[in-house]
Amino acid sequence: MNFGFSYVGLVFLVMLFVPNIIWTKNLPKDYEEHARRENKVLLAFERVGEVAVSCLVLIFSDFNVQGYSAWLLWLGAALLCMVLYEIYWIRYFRSGKTMKDFYSGILGIPVAGATLPVVSVLLIAVYGKNPFLFAAGIILGIGHIGIHLQHRREVQ
């Protein structure tokens, strides 16, 4: 593992944060009511995972393209997940912006808004051979996907 700036990590974070910033002005109806009932343990996992992923993905240059090899397929798969994530957001922003819309899936992937970025983090970690990012992705996934599944059950 090599310390250094990761432009791949920066691109990932931009793809992650831009739709989320836009979302703050396009919350689904009744979101605040559901957010108040979030499991505090899952919320703690989510917050720790968010901070850890955001930092780790930027500080290891191993996530940058290191030439052509079969390992690049892992990075390509991560990019595909993030492209699907962007498509998910476009679909949400064009929808009626209901809780059901927000917790929808895409291509059979449940709660896509939570699942896709977590899977992308795990794939980037494998590509960069970085167990710290992988562990942070697992922590993020437990919290973020767990909360989204909780909310989805409440609205169904």
C-alpha positions, 0 to 999 in steps of 0.5 A, spaced: 500 500 500 502 506 497 500 513 500 499 518 495 493 522 492 488 518 488 484 521 483 480 515 482 478 516 489 476 523 487 472 521 481 468 516 486 467 521 491 464 526 486 460 521 483 457 520 490 457 526 493 454 531 487 447 527 487 447 527 494 447 534 494 442 535 489 438 530 493 438 534 499 433 539 496 429 533 493 427 529 499 422 524 498 415 525 502 415 523 509 423 522 509 424 526 515 419 522 519 423 515 517 429 518 519 428 519 526 426 512 527 433 509 524 436 504 528 442 508 532 447 502 531 446 502 524 447 509 524 453 509 527 456 504 522 454 508 517 457 514 519 464 511 521 464 507 514 462 514 511 468 518 514 473 512 513 471 511 506 471 518 504 478 519 507 481 512 505 479 512 498 483 519 497 490 517 501 492 511 497 495 512 490 494 504 489 487 506 487 489 509 481 490 506 474 497 502 474 497 500 467 493 494 464 492 488 467 487 483 469 486 487 475 483 493 471 477 489 471 475 490 478 476 497 477 472 497 471 466 493 475 467 499 480 466 504 475 460 500 472 457 500 479 457 508 479 454 509 472 448 505 475 448 509 481 448 515 477 442 512 472 439 510 479 439 518 481 437 520 474 431 516 475 429 518 482 430 525 480 425 524 474 420 520 479 415 523 483 420 523 489 416 518 494 419 514 499 418 508 494 422 511 489 428 513 493 428 505 496 427 502 489 432 497 486 435 497 479 437 491 474 435 487 480 439 490 485 435 492 491 436 499 494 440 501 489 442 508 492 445 504 498 448 498 495 451 500 488 456 505 492 458 500 497 459 495 492 463 500 488 468 501 494 469 494 495 471 493 488 476 499 488 479 496 495 480 489 491 483 493 485 488 497 490 489 490 494 487 495 500 484 491 506 483 498 510 478 500 505 475 493 504 473 493 512 471 500 511 466 498 506 464 493 510 462 497 516 459 502 511 455 497 508 452 494 514 450 501 516 448 504 510 444 498 506 441 496 513 438 503 514 435 503 507 432 496 508 429 498 514 426 504 511 424 500 505 420 495 509 417 501 513 414 503 506 412 497 503 
